[in-house]
Amino acid sequence: VQLVESGGGLVQPGGSLRLSCVASGFTFSTYAMSWYRQAPGKERELVADIASTDGETYYADSVKGRFTISRDNTKNTLYLQSNNLKPEDTAVYYCQGGSNYWGQGTQVTVSS
């Protein structure tokens, strides 16, 4: 099983990033998937999740209206479109799904 995130980087406040997570080794389309993040000195927190087939989503209050989670079951890929980024969004972002599988994380830094 592998979950491989990409798309992180350094962006100025107000900017955008699109994170991707490519899954392999399990039946991606049958599992809900999630994005978590962990900032330095803080606990890992749930950012957003998406159901397996009906597209139902959940967002943390801190990102609602700015982030959009989506998935392409034909490509075994999970996405997180992050707009109007703020310095407090700086964290390592992790993809999670399947039987509690985790990716290695991708760093997002929001700074001027």
C-alpha positions in Angstrom: 0.0 0.0 0.0 1.2 3.5 -0.9 -0.1 7.0 -0.6 2.1 9.6 -2.2 1.4 13.3 -1.7 2.7 16.1 -3.9 2.0 19.7 -4.6 3.2 21.4 -1.5 5.6 24.3 -1.4 6.1 27.9 -0.4 3.4 30.4 -1.3 2.5 33.9 -0.3 -0.5 34.7 1.8 -3.6 34.8 -0.4 -2.0 32.3 -2.8 -3.2 28.9 -3.9 -1.9 25.3 -4.0 -3.3 22.0 -5.3 -2.2 19.0 -3.3 -2.5 15.5 -4.8 -2.3 12.1 -3.3 -1.9 9.0 -5.5 -3.0 5.7 -3.9 -2.0 2.2 -4.8 -2.3 -1.3 -3.2 -5.9 -1.1 -2.1 -9.3 -0.5 -3.6 -9.2 3.3 -3.5 -12.8 3.8 -4.8 -14.4 1.9 -1.9 -12.8 4.0 0.9 -13.5 7.4 2.3 -10.3 9.6 2.1 -9.0 12.4 4.2 -6.5 15.2 4.4 -4.9 15.9 7.7 -2.3 18.5 8.7 0.2 19.0 11.5 1.8 22.3 12.3 5.1 22.5 14.4 4.3 22.0 18.0 0.7 21.1 17.4 -1.4 17.9 17.1 -2.3 16.5 13.8 -5.8 17.7 12.8 -8.4 16.7 10.3 -8.7 19.2 7.4 -11.3 17.6 5.1 -12.6 14.2 4.1 -14.7 12.8 1.3 -16.9 9.8 1.0 -16.0 6.9 -1.3 -18.7 7.3 -4.0 -21.4 9.9 -3.3 -18.9 12.8 -2.9 -20.2 13.8 0.5 -17.5 16.1 2.1 -16.6 17.5 5.5 -14.4 20.5 6.3 -12.8 21.9 9.4 -14.2 25.3 10.3 -10.7 26.8 9.8 -10.7 25.9 6.1 -14.3 26.0 5.1 -14.9 28.2 2.1 -11.2 28.2 1.1 -10.3 24.5 0.6 -12.0 22.0 -1.6 -11.4 18.2 -1.4 -12.1 16.1 -4.4 -11.2 12.7 -5.8 -10.9 10.9 -9.1 -11.6 7.2 -8.6 -10.5 6.4 -12.2 -7.0 7.7 -11.3 -6.9 6.6 -7.7 -6.1 10.2 -6.8 -7.2 12.5 -4.0 -6.9 16.3 -4.3 -7.0 19.3 -2.0 -7.4 22.7 -3.7 -6.3 25.3 -1.2 -7.2 29.0 -1.9 -6.6 32.2 0.0 -3.9 30.6 2.0 -3.0 32.1 5.4 0.2 31.8 7.4 -1.7 29.6 9.9 -2.2 27.0 7.1 1.5 26.3 7.3 1.9 22.6 8.1 2.8 19.2 6.8 -0.3 17.9 5.0 -1.0 14.1 5.0 -3.3 12.0 3.0 -5.1 9.2 4.9 -7.4 6.4 3.8 -8.1 2.8 3.4 -7.4 0.7 6.6 -5.7 3.7 8.3 -3.0 4.1 5.7 -1.0 7.3 5.7 1.3 9.1 3.2 4.6 10.6 4.0 3.3 14.2 3.9 4.0 17.3 1.9 5.1 20.6 3.4 3.0 23.7 2.8 4.5 27.0 3.9 2.6 30.2 3.7 4.8 33.2 4.2 5.7 36.6 2.6 
